[in-house]
Amino acid sequence: MGKFVIKKTNTGYNFHLKAANGATIAVSETYSELAACRNGVQSVINAASAANIEDQTVPGFEEQKHPKFEIYKDKAEQFRFRLKARNGEVVAVGEAYTTKANCKNGVNSIIKNVVEAKVVEEIE
């Protein structure tokens, strides 16, 4: 079972979504308030369960409605994904992957892990 780990940073709060094996599969932006970070966790849960995948690495890709996972290549030609909520805001991003298949596995891991993910606050 996955978990969201909320941590205090120097400038606010963020969360990491971790798979059952402890690997980080997505991270959030930094929120100035703890309550906003908690809302961000809920946004990921809501968005991931209803999101389609938009593969922007395919020429002439079909644009999907929000919420959605966007798969794209970064400047280093690595595959990445970002999860956008219903309002179009990015609520979580993934790491860089060398293959599209691994990137899609990351997306599928999020979909699988958010269903019963616990929220752990490490803010002290």
N, C-alpha and C positions, 0 to 999 in steps of 0.2 A: 504494500500500500504506500502511496506517495505521501508527501507532506509539504506544506508551505512553511518555510522558516522565515519569520520576520525578525530583522535585526536593526539595531540602531547604528547609524553611520555618523560621520562627523557633521553631516549637513541635514540629517533627517532619518528616514526609515526606508528600507526596501525589503523585498522578499525574494527568496529563491524557491522555485518548485523543484523538489528532489524526488527522484524515482525511488522505488522500494530498495534498490541497491545503494542508495545514498548519492548517486550521481546527480549533479545539477542539470536540469533539462531546460530551464527557463529562468530569467531574472526580470525584475521590474525596474522601473525608473526609481529615482529617489523621491520620496514624498516628504513634505515638511512636517506633516502631522501623522501620528500613529493611526488615528481614525481613518484618514485618507488611504493609508497603506492597507488597512483591513478592508476597506471598500475596494481597493485594487485587487485583492485576493478574490473577493466575491465576483468582480468583473471577469476575472480569468475563468472562474468556474462557470459562470453564465455563458461567456463567449465560446469557450472551448467545446461545450456540449452541443452547441448549435452551429458551429463554424464549418464553412466549406473551405476547400483548399484552392488557392489561386496560384498557379505555377507561372511566375513571371519570367522564368527562364526559357519558356517556349515561345517562339515567334508567333504573334497574333493571338496570344492567350486570351481566354474569355474572362472578363472581369466579373468577379463574384460580388454579391451584396455582403454588407457587414452583418454579423460578425464573420471574420474570415482569417485564415492563416495565409500569409503571403510568403511564398518561397521565392528567393531572389539570389543573385550573385553579388557579393561585395566587391570592393576595389581590388582585392587580392584574388579574385576569381574563386572564392570559397562560397559554398551554399549556406544560406542562412534562412531563418524564418522569423516572422513577427506575427503576433496575434493582435488583431484589431477588434475592438468591441463594437457593439451596435452603432455607437456614435462616431465610429471611425478613428477613435483614439487608440494608440498602441498601448497595450496593457502588459505585454510580456514579449521578450525576445530570446532567441536561442543562440547557442554558440556557433562557431564556424565549423562546417563539415566539408570534407574533401569530396564527398559524393552526394548526389541528389538523393539516392536511396537512403543513406544515413540521415540526411536532413528530414526526409519523410518519416523515418523511424522516430526521430525526435518529436515530430508533430503527433504521431500516433501514441507516443509515450505520454504526452501531455493529456490527450483525450482520455487515455486509460487511467492515468494517475489522479486526475482532478475529481473523479467521481466520488471517491471515499477519502480524499486527502484530509489529513488532520492539519490544523494550524498550530504551530509552535512559535511562541514569542520568546526570543532570546534578546531582551532589551535592557537587561540590567548592567 
